Amino acid sequence: MAPLIELHSWSALAPTLILALTGLVLFVFDSIDPRSTNRSALAGISTAGALASLGVAVWYIVAGVGDPTRRGTFDLFGGQLIVDQMALFFMVVVAVVTAMVSIASYDYFLEHAYQAEYYSLMLLAATGMSTMAAANSLVTVFIALELASLPSFALVAILKTNRGSVEAGLKYFLIGALSSAIFVYGISLVYGATGYMQLEAIAQNLEGAEGFSGLLGLGVVMLIGGFAYKTASVPFHFWAPEAYEGAPAPISAFLSSASKAAGFVIAFRVFATAFPIETMADIGIDWTLAFVILAIVTMTIGNFAAATQENVKRMLAYSSVGHAGYALIGLAGLTGTGSNDVVLGAAMMHLLVYGFMNTGAFLFIALAEYWGVGRTFEDYNGLAKQAPMASAAMTIFMFSLAGIPPFGGFFSKYFLLTGAIDAGLLVVAVALVVNSALSLYYYSRLVKALWIEEPVVERDSLTQPTGLYVAIIFAAVMTVVILPGFGPVADTAIEAAAAVVP
Amino acid sequence: MMIETLIAVALVGALVTFVAPNKVAGKLAFAISLIPAALSLWMFTAFDGSGNALLDGQLAFESRMEWIQLGEYSISWFVGLDGISLPLVVLTTVLITLAIVSSWTPIDDRQSQFYGLLLFIEANLIGVFAALDFFLWFVFWEAVLIPMYLLIGVWGGPRRKYAAIKFFVYTNVASLVMFVAFISLVFGLGDSVTSFALPEIASAMLEGGPGSFAGIAGSTLAAAVFVAMFLGFAVKVPVVPFHTWLPDAHVEAPTPASVLLAGVLLKMGTYALLRFNFTMFPDQVEAFAIPIAALAVVSVIYGAMLALAQTDLKRIVAYSSVSSMGYVILGLVAYTQFGVGGATFQMVSHGLISGLMFMAVGVIYNATHTRMVTDMSGMADRMPIAVGVLIAGAFGYMGLPLMSGFAAEYFIFFGAFGSEMLEYAPAFTALAMFGIVIVAGYLLFAMQRTLFGPYRLETDYDVGRAPLHDVAPMFVLLALIIALGVAPELIFDMIKDAVDPILALGGGA
């Protein structure tokens, strides 16, 4: 019987394994046919892999894997990895973003020399992110984080002849190395204080660590630094605008959506599981306060910086910092005064919706780069006359990012606001109000450029690259239909959150 | 399922129109908009509700379906109509159809997008008046902003970009403030509320009000929420001093968008005030009655004075809305049957009259390409029909008996004068009545200069009569205005029926 059960629990990790396998298949393809320019085959394999991973993850959620009352959660390797609803939820986010970016890359990397390398690196990074969703010990968290980061550095710098891309890759790598070092030091301090790496075990041994509260506190602060890097939050957000601007736009989409979501899932899991707030508050380490401050500062810096940009891609990069601030409310709100599961669930919903609207927005930038229309708001003037479909989709993304209905971003943002109020964090609620008013200004600026302004220069007629269009329209449709379909999304997210925060 | 059908027809129609060729878009949108208009008129005759929607009334065309479970609270698709919301839904569908017809002449660019947005806004406006779940209502409330932003921004006048973003950001900030206030209230109500359904929240409010929340005592919370929500809605109404977005938006907007902005969008604010502030917070209404009445009177007088100072016909009509909406607030705060009922009646009446005025100014502008009072003279000579309608509308505004404006203002003044809750009610009413004198002053003055006297507009183009499809919508509106003026009980009976339960709360009559 034993091996059968083993097989069973392995298969719980299938969404991640499929991504890893696809990455390897791409390697094999590359070794059989080096320097292949068969873009359809490569993009096809990687999209198919991502979609298979997505399908399995969705199927698992529907079938009740991870639901304690149905199939139950799956612990692997003695609790090092866990497949629960939260893991599956974020595996869905990672897989769907990977699929969209793969399709879009088909057109974007038309002339690129390293086709197979690009797709396999992306799938390996996606594997890392998917593993982050399931990581349940500081060791696996760190390994998964590095597995996601290392290919990402290469991906940002993949346009080898483009100075901006290489520079962005270097900056991303240096800050990444620094924050990884801080993170791993934080892990060692936590291990020193509690004697465990596995998250539940840390939680159980916190009482014994009372004498080491300074050590533990320092460790926690360093862990927060590591998460801040991965989620592009203050104080490790500097790399984000540089990397997103220099990287090829599909990779910016990939990093700002999937990588951010993966960063958040480890933050959610580590803090909710390993450092339950009641116990930590007894020891004297109230980490929700740290996240309250980080959330306010991150959203404010992100939005104010975004409002002053002239370059559209940089604006989106800073808006991505701002949205990290919104999602941090999910951790800041775990004060215990309100419903913990609702506020954490709201942050999860926001990251899912963000996976569609932000990926879509960056892919529209990719489309604009493909057309060669330029980088500033002015360069986008009057695009709606030539490409109404894509511009309508971009308008949907912008209004959704600003939290205007009838788009998905509305519900997730207002649920975060609701969660913040429920937790009694009226300061955070006010900060969110001020920031979203400001964000409306700069998001609508792009809408204005697309629809209202007249083109500054004459443009040739624009082509309609199939892959990019498919990905953008898909993201737009999802951003719209997720609003009426928010019931199941909210149920899954809140249930998943409830399993993590008691 | 009737309300769902209305919204669905408008939404699907919007999509169809959006992809239709520009040439047929106007006619297509008109044909589609006839369906909701006809359906809503049928609903008007088949209305079987009674009482107030929030206060255990019998809802007409009710439907309710679970949508999202947010922790302990459920959000549902919950729509239904009572005597307050039904007239506003009919007003919306009728005005949209007329606005579409009135756009055929002025809109000559990107027609399919324009008419698509008009139908999209219709779907959301119906939703605002029909929704009875807070989140659902808020979805529609906010979704109105996008089409209006684009209508002003793309098809508007020279300063359209500024006007559009000002409108967008102003009203969005107001909504956010209102949202935070209302959600705090819901959490303050604690376990007595398990959903965001407005009737449930209203009954929880009336049966004890909020407990302490986030360190704020219950009574303070209720007062703070009342004030924050009042401010949030005051921007939309708009009440002086939150009115500055209105003249910009109105003047820059294309005529059909102005018609909707004045005709329906402003009513969203007063409708929300009535539904939330004046239904859920009877004690706070009493406590804040004097400042609110003062704001109302200031809006009436100051709005009218601003209108007096304008030389642009469209600006005159725009500022007059500030003044007219002041009457609505005065009627609400009086808290009597004729006050609150009259305020609701004025919402409908002003929607018709201001729609008519904007259309008439638009028709004159189409012909003359100017709106400046100083440029025009003797327009009655060249455009007798359009000018005739404009004069009729102006007299409706001034409150000529047998027109709906008279009935509305008479009800409001009658109700406000006898108010028991509002101290110094007669003084406030008298001051507000003085506003009518100014209204008559600026309207007559403007008309005398532009419409009569010798014709002297020097143009190198021919100023001819307006085509039939420009004047026909105005005659429809005029007919409705006179119908409501002659027989206000057509809608006033159902309004009274829905308003009475509110007044029973405050102990008024």
Boltz contact constraints between the chains, C-beta under 6 A:
constraints:
  - contact:
      token1: [A, 339]
      token2: [B, 71]
      max_distance: 6.0
  - contact:
      token1: [A, 342]
      token2: [B, 70]
      max_distance: 6.0
  - contact:
      token1: [A, 342]
      token2: [B, 71]
      max_distance: 6.0
  - contact:
      token1: [A, 399]
      token2: [B, 146]
      max_distance: 6.0
  - contact:
      token1: [A, 404]
      token2: [B, 142]
      max_distance: 6.0
  - contact:
      token1: [A, 404]
      token2: [B, 146]
      max_distance: 6.0
  - contact:
      token1: [A, 405]
      token2: [B, 139]
      max_distance: 6.0
  - contact:
      token1: [A, 405]
      token2: [B, 142]
      max_distance: 6.0
  - contact:
      token1: [A, 405]
      token2: [B, 143]
      max_distance: 6.0
  - contact:
      token1: [A, 406]
      token2: [B, 143]
      max_distance: 6.0
  - contact:
      token1: [A, 418]
      token2: [B, 183]
      max_distance: 6.0
  - contact:
      token1: [A, 421]
      token2: [B, 183]
      max_distance: 6.0
  - contact:
      token1: [A, 421]
      token2: [B, 184]
      max_distance: 6.0
  - contact:
      token1: [A, 422]
      token2: [B, 187]
      max_distance: 6.0
  - contact:
      token1: [A, 424]
      token2: [B, 214]
      max_distance: 6.0
  - contact:
      token1: [A, 426]
      token2: [B, 214]
      max_distance: 6.0
  - contact:
      token1: [A, 429]
      token2: [B, 180]
      max_distance: 6.0
  - contact:
      token1: [A, 433]
      token2: [B, 176]
      max_distance: 6.0
  - contact:
      token1: [A, 437]
      token2: [B, 173]
      max_distance: 6.0
  - contact:
      token1: [A, 440]
      token2: [B, 169]
      max_distance: 6.0
  - contact:
      token1: [A, 440]
      token2: [B, 172]
      max_distance: 6.0
  - contact:
      token1: [A, 451]
      token2: [B, 154]
      max_distance: 6.0
  - contact:
      token1: [A, 452]
      token2: [B, 153]
      max_distance: 6.0
  - contact:
      token1: [A, 452]
      token2: [B, 154]
      max_distance: 6.0
  - contact:
      token1: [A, 486]
      token2: [B, 68]
      max_distance: 6.0
  - contact:
      token1: [A, 487]
      token2: [B, 67]
      max_distance: 6.0
  - contact:
      token1: [A, 487]
      token2: [B, 68]
      max_distance: 6.0
  - contact:
      token1: [A, 490]
      token2: [B, 68]
      max_distance: 6.0
